[in-house]
Structure formats: C-alpha cells, structure tokens
C-alpha cells in the first residue's frame, strides 16, 4: 500500500521470565525493527546480539529465530513489500553484508 510506503507494519508484544524462542524465518528484502522495552532488563536477540531499546535493520536474505529474554518488550517490525519466508533453516549461512 502506498500509505505505508509498501511496508507491512506489525507490532509484537513478547514477555518471558527466562527466554522465549519464536518461529525461524527469513527476510527476503530485509527488515527494520524498533524495540521498546517495557521491563528494564528485557532484550531482543538481533543479528548483532542481544539489545534493549533501539533500532535494528537485518539485511535482505537474513534469517533467525525471534528471541526475547528477561521481561517484556514491544517490537515494531517493518517488512519491505510485506515479505517474510519460512523456508530458511537454522544453520544455513547468512548472506554477505555489503
């Protein structure tokens, strides 16, 4: 949709006392995330490791498990053209960054 600049926008609430592991997936065109901590210790696992509040931008073709630990957070996921794939498997090589 032109109104969203051809991105799908999803808000996800995640909360756990220990660690939560979601469904493995791939981003054919990349992804832009905004992480908002609701608990001071909450963290989301990104392509560069664990992080609290802030932005991440995994590149095209990257794949991972969505993971959260130590509390609650909200993440806004912006997917170019709304594309997500569930064909990638854990252990597959990540694409080269340019």
N, C-alpha and C positions, 0 to 999 in steps of 0.2 A: 504494500500500500504506500502510496506517495506520502501520506500523512506521517508515516513512521520512517521515511527515507528508505523503505524496503527492508527494514529490520523487523524481526519479531522481537517482542519485549516480554520477558517472563519474570515474575517476581517469585522467589522461592524462600520459604521460611524453613530453616533447619535448626534442630536443637537436639543435643545429646549430652549426657553426663560424661561419657568416655569419648568414643569415636564412632561416627556414622559413615558408612560407605554406600554410595548410591550406585546406579547402573552405569557400566562402562559405555562410553560414547565417543564419537569423533565429530570434529567441527570442519566440514568440507571447506568453508570460506572463512574460518576463524571465528572469534567470539570476543566480545567486550563485556567485562563484568564490573559491577560496582558492589563492593562488600560493605555492609553496615553491621557493626557489632551491636548486639542487644545485651550481651554479657561481656564484661571486661576482658575475660580470658578467651573468648570464642575465637576460633581461627578456621579459615577455609584453606584447603590444600590447592595450590595453583601449580602452574608449570614450573615456577621458580621456588617452590617450597611452601611452607605454612605462612599465612599472613592474616592480619586483622583487617581493620578498616582500609579501604582504598580501592584502586582500580587495577585490573589485570587485563591483558589482551593476548590470549593464546592465538598463535598464527594459524593460517589455513592448514588443514590436514592433521592438526594436533588431536590427541586423544587421551582420555584419562577417566578415572573414577571421580565423581564429585564427593569430596570428603569434608566433614566438619568435625571439630573436637572442642571439648571443654566449654560448652554453653550454647547460647542461641545467637543466630545471626540471620540477616536477610540479605539475599543477593539478587541484584537485577542483572539478568542475562540478556544481552543484545546479540541476536544472531543474524548476520547478513543473509538476506533472502529467506530467513527462517529455516535455514538448512542445518540439520543435525543427522547423524548417521549412527546406527548401532551395529555396523559391520566390522569395525576395528576390534582387535583382540588384545588383551594385556600382553605385553612383551614385544609387540610389533615395534619396529624402530619409529622414532618421531621424525617428522620432516626436518630438513635443514633450515635454519633461520637465515634470512638474508639481511 
